[in-house]
Amino acid sequence: MATKAAQSMDIDIEKKLTHKLNVKADVDSDFNVGLIIGNSGSGKTTLTKQIFGDDCFEFDFDYSKPIIDLFPEDLTYDQRAGILNSVGLSQVVCWLRPMYTLSNGQKFRAEAALKIAMADSSSVVCIDEWTSVVDRTVAKIMSHAIQKAARRYDKRFVLVSCHHDVIDWLQPDWVIDCNDQRYHDRRLQRQPREERIKFDIHEVDKKTWRNFSRYHYLNENLPGGKLYTFGLFHGDKQIGFQCFANYVPGNLKIWHSNRTVIHPDYVGFGLGLKMVTETSKLMNERYGYKIMAKFSSIPMYRSRQKSDCWKLINYGYTSPQMGKIASKNLRTRSLRQKVLWFSYVFQPKESTP
């Protein structure tokens, strides 16, 4: 029947069913991020296998285990957490879930994190269909996070995609475009990203917390009493939640930043710190409030340490029987045996990041 169909239109079967792809490319010189791009059927997946091996996309893991337990056994908890945070999978609740329960975007991030952990210095990590099944804004944020992680850990990633909109966000060292069969060496030609993504902050009903509570590391309930609640929006979609509560009886001028959550799909772009800083600035300017923050999130600690808007005033352990303050080398402390907290004050006179 196939022959009859071809003959009915005088089709040359051999020519029509053969796709020739001829590209000269330097994929051996040092790089961190390579991108093979092209429309469906352009030969990008086949080309990737030809260059890096038929098994380059294979990835075996136990679907029943939590993500945090899939890492090589010789990695410490802090090392695993650091890699997961680097790819934008920073919510601990996501680490505790098996791969099959995650969203498409979270699966991409989890796979990238595990491959970073398992790759040696000579390995090339290949991921097919990069961002093909996620929202395009999410795709750009994911791409920004993965390129930072690849360069931070000095790993070699080759991403295969049908979307050109990720190029500026990946900042690849080289690109093979299967559509026009051309190779672009960008190692010395990378340009600053010009595209910007706009986000807005609005006051919201505290009931919107129910859409974000499962991603927070504390309990699902908001603090009692009077609250100020804000949302971070991309267009008309709320992607973040921020709360302020008063913890000091008799002093209504001191409010604490509380329950800062960015939806996991949008993590990896520094939005958490930007949201809490901008809302703290608003609370200070609108009401004259002093803003404090006490938390045990290591990613939030690290981001605040890079900001001039927040000053670390104290830190320690929640476990009273330990009776000692944390080591100054906070980044290397393990959180499995004890919970380390940080206390900050917002500095309104400094410019926001």
C-alpha positions as a printed Julia matrix, in Angstrom:
353×3 Matrix{Float64}:
  0.0    0.0    0.0
  2.88   2.38   0.73
  4.26   1.8   -2.76
  0.85   2.4   -4.33
  0.44   5.62  -2.36
  3.85   6.82  -3.54
  3.18   5.91  -7.14
 -0.16   7.73  -7.11
  1.72  11.02  -6.63
  4.91  10.0   -8.45
  6.9   10.27  -5.19
 10.51   9.14  -5.02
 10.37   7.17  -1.78
 14.12   7.07  -1.2
 14.55  10.83  -1.58
 11.47  11.8    0.42
 12.18   9.48   3.34
 15.89  10.31   3.6
 16.93  13.37   5.59
 20.5   14.53   5.03
 22.11  16.65   7.72
 25.65  17.91   7.26
 27.07  20.32   9.85
 30.68  21.0   10.75
 30.86  21.83  14.44
 33.43  22.09  17.23
 31.92  20.23  20.18
 35.28  19.1   21.58
 36.66  22.41  22.82
 35.78  23.39  26.39
 32.15  24.36  26.9
 29.44  24.31  29.57
 26.26  24.68  27.53
 25.61  23.49  24.01
 22.28  23.76  22.21
 21.04  21.63  19.33
 17.91  23.24  17.97
 15.46  22.69  15.16
 11.9   21.97  14.15
 10.35  18.54  14.59
 11.83  16.18  12.03
 14.93  18.3   11.48
 17.2   15.54  12.79
 18.34  17.12  16.05
 17.79  14.05  18.27
 19.44  11.71  15.77
 22.37  14.11  15.39
 22.82  14.31  19.16
 22.98  10.51  19.4
 25.45  10.35  16.55
 27.75  12.84  18.27
 27.42  11.76  21.89
 26.31   8.12  21.62
 23.06   6.22  21.24
 22.63   6.06  25.01
 23.26   9.77  25.66
 19.65  10.4   26.71
 19.26   7.3   28.88
 18.54   7.98  32.53
 17.57   5.26  34.99
 16.18   5.97  38.44
 13.78   4.46  40.94
 10.36   6.04  40.43
  9.31   5.1   43.98
 12.09   6.99  45.83
 12.11  10.66  46.87
 14.32  12.86  44.67
 16.71  13.6   47.54
 17.46   9.87  47.91
 18.38   9.32  44.25
 21.74  11.07  44.47
 25.02   9.13  44.73
 25.43   7.83  48.27
 28.75   9.61  48.79
 27.12  13.05  48.54
 26.18  14.73  51.81
 22.78  16.24  52.45
 24.21  19.74  52.02
 25.77  18.8   48.68
 22.49  17.38  47.41
 20.57  20.41  48.61
 23.07  22.72  46.95
 22.7   21.04  43.56
 18.9   21.0   43.78
 18.87  24.68  44.7
 21.24  25.51  41.84
 18.77  24.25  39.21
 15.84  26.07  40.82
 14.28  23.11  42.63
 14.52  24.7   46.05
 11.33  23.59  47.79
 12.13  20.82  50.27
  8.67  19.35  49.78
  9.6   18.65  46.14
 12.75  16.83  47.25
 10.64  14.46  49.31
  8.46  13.43  46.39
  9.09  10.72  43.74
  9.83  11.91  40.21
  6.48  10.83  38.78
  4.58  13.16  41.14
  6.38  16.3   39.94
  5.21  18.74  37.28
  6.91  18.71  33.88
  9.08  21.68  34.78
 10.07  20.15  38.12
 10.98  16.86  36.4
 13.33  18.69  34.03
 15.02  20.39  36.97
 15.25  17.17  38.99
 16.76  15.3   36.04
 19.3   18.07  35.51
 20.26  18.05  39.2
 20.75  14.29  39.29
 22.8   14.33  36.1
 25.02  17.08  37.51
 25.63  14.87  40.55
 26.38  11.76  38.5
 28.47  13.29  35.69
 32.25  13.14  35.9
 34.64  15.62  34.31
 34.58  13.83  30.96
 30.82  13.32  30.74
 28.41  15.24  28.55
 24.9   15.56  29.97
 22.26  15.44  27.22
 18.6   16.35  27.75
 16.09  15.97  24.93
 12.93  18.03  24.38
 14.23  20.78  26.66
 11.25  22.91  27.8
  9.03  21.52  25.03
  6.09  20.89  27.38
  6.18  23.94  29.66
  4.93  27.5   29.55
  7.33  29.71  27.61
  8.04  32.04  30.53
  8.75  29.02  32.71
 11.01  27.71  29.91
 13.11  30.88  30.0
 13.47  30.83  33.78
 14.41  27.13  33.7
 16.98  27.83  30.99
 18.5   30.67  33.01
 18.8   28.39  36.06
 20.32  25.43  34.2
 23.03  27.46  32.52
 24.04  28.98  35.85
 24.22  25.51  37.41
 26.25  24.08  34.53
 28.8   26.86  34.88
 28.84  26.79  38.66
 29.64  23.06  38.75
 31.69  23.19  35.53
 29.61  20.48  33.84
 28.98  20.04  30.12
 25.3   20.17  29.13
 23.85  19.67  25.67
 20.19  20.6   25.45
 18.0   19.64  22.51
 14.99  21.85  21.8
 12.55  22.94  19.12
 12.18  26.41  20.68
 14.44  29.29  19.7
 13.16  31.52  22.51
 15.47  29.83  25.05
 18.72  30.82  23.33
 19.26  34.15  25.06
 18.37  32.62  28.43
 20.68  29.63  28.04
 23.57  31.76  26.77
 25.0   28.63  25.05
 28.67  28.35  24.15
 27.66  26.91  20.79
 24.49  26.26  18.81
 23.8   23.73  16.07
 20.72  24.85  14.14
 19.33  21.85  12.28
 16.85  24.0   10.36
 19.52  25.8    8.33
 22.26  23.24   9.07
 24.59  25.8   10.56
 26.92  25.87  13.55
 27.31  29.01  15.65
 30.28  29.31  18.01
 29.26  31.74  20.76
 32.11  31.19  23.21
 33.52  34.64  22.52
 30.36  36.22  21.12
 27.78  35.95  23.89
 25.75  39.13  24.2
 23.95  40.43  27.3
 20.36  39.26  27.37
 18.05  42.05  26.25
 14.68  40.44  26.89
 13.06  41.19  30.23
 10.15  39.46  31.95
  7.75  41.74  33.82
  6.26  40.83  37.18
  3.88  42.87  39.33
  3.06  42.94  43.04
 -0.47  43.48  44.38
 -2.18  43.1   47.72
 -4.2   39.88  47.74
 -6.75  38.07  49.87
 -5.05  35.81  52.39
 -7.14  32.95  51.02
 -4.74  32.74  48.06
 -2.26  31.19  50.5
 -4.01  27.84  49.94
 -2.47  27.74  46.45
  1.07  28.07  47.84
  1.01  26.48  51.3
  2.08  23.03  50.11
  5.35  24.49  48.8
  6.37  26.08  52.1
  8.61  24.27  54.57
  6.53  25.25  57.63
  2.96  24.26  58.48
  0.09  25.13  56.16
 -1.51  27.69  58.48
 -0.86  31.41  58.34
 -0.02  33.24  61.58
 -2.93  34.54  63.61
 -3.98  38.14  64.05
 -3.83  40.98  61.57
 -1.89  40.22  58.4
 -0.75  42.01  55.28
 -0.67  39.68  52.28
  0.76  40.28  48.82
  0.95  38.34  45.59
  3.54  38.29  42.82
  1.93  38.19  39.37
  3.01  37.36  35.85
  0.2   38.88  33.84
 -2.99  37.85  35.62
 -1.46  34.69  37.1
 -0.39  34.77  40.74
  2.96  32.97  41.03
  4.09  34.09  44.49
  2.8   34.81  48.0
  4.15  37.05  50.76
  2.78  37.69  54.23
  3.62  40.11  57.04
  2.62  39.4   60.67
  3.04  41.25  63.95
  4.84  39.09  66.54
  5.63  41.76  69.14
  2.72  42.36  71.56
  2.14  46.04  72.18
  4.45  47.16  69.39
  2.52  47.55  66.16
  5.47  49.21  64.43
  7.44  45.95  64.03
  6.24  43.46  61.43
  7.83  40.22  60.35
  8.19  38.94  56.81
  6.51  35.56  56.68
  5.6   32.7   54.32
  7.58  33.78  51.25
  6.74  31.34  48.46
  7.4   31.33  44.72
  5.66  28.66  42.66
  8.28  25.96  41.85
  7.95  26.54  38.09
  9.23  30.1   38.53
 12.1   29.42  40.93
 15.67  30.11  39.82
 15.31  33.76  38.9
 15.74  35.41  42.3
 12.05  36.27  42.52
 11.7   35.3   46.19
 14.17  37.91  47.4
 12.85  40.53  44.98
  9.28  39.99  46.18
 10.07  40.12  49.9
 12.33  43.16  49.43
  9.83  45.14  47.38
  6.93  44.35  49.74
  9.08  45.23  52.77
  9.93  48.52  51.12
  6.22  49.14  50.51
  5.35  48.34  54.16
  8.04  50.72  55.36
  7.15  53.58  53.04
  3.36  53.27  53.34
  3.05  52.62  57.09
  6.46  53.43  58.58
  6.85  49.87  59.83
 10.16  48.28  60.79
 10.44  44.96  58.96
 12.14  41.92  60.48
 12.57  38.39  59.16
 13.38  35.13  60.95
 13.6   31.9   58.99
 15.56  28.67  58.45
 15.66  28.57  54.65
 19.26  28.26  53.45
 18.48  29.55  49.92
 16.84  32.64  51.4
 19.82  33.15  53.71
 22.24  32.98  50.79
 20.25  35.42  48.68
 19.89  37.92  51.54
 23.63  37.78  52.15
 24.11  39.23  48.66
 21.67  42.09  49.23
 22.4   45.5   50.76
 18.77  45.75  51.81
 18.99  43.12  54.55
 21.26  42.99  57.61
 21.91  39.78  59.52
 21.47  40.55  63.23
 21.42  37.08  64.81
 21.44  33.36  64.12
 21.4   30.14  66.12
 19.66  26.81  66.57
 16.04  26.14  67.43
 17.04  23.18  69.62
 17.58  24.72  73.1
 19.56  21.74  74.5
 22.36  22.39  72.02
 23.2   25.65  73.75
 25.55  27.04  71.18
 25.55  29.44  68.26
 26.12  28.21  64.72
 29.55  28.16  63.15
 30.43  31.23  61.09
 30.86  28.87  58.15
 27.08  28.7   57.79
 27.05  27.32  54.25
 28.59  24.02  55.31
 26.31  23.24  58.22
 23.99  20.25  57.91
 20.31  20.73  58.7
 19.46  17.05  59.27
 20.36  16.98  62.96
 19.45  20.55  63.93
 17.55  23.5   62.54
 19.53  26.67  61.99
 17.65  29.98  61.99
 18.59  33.45  60.79
 17.26  36.83  61.89
 17.41  39.86  59.58
 16.28  43.47  59.61
 15.25  45.33  56.47
 17.33  48.43  55.66
 14.97  50.84  53.85
 17.61  53.45  53.08
 19.5   51.11  50.79
 18.47  50.67  47.17
 16.62  47.49  46.27
 18.36  44.87  44.1
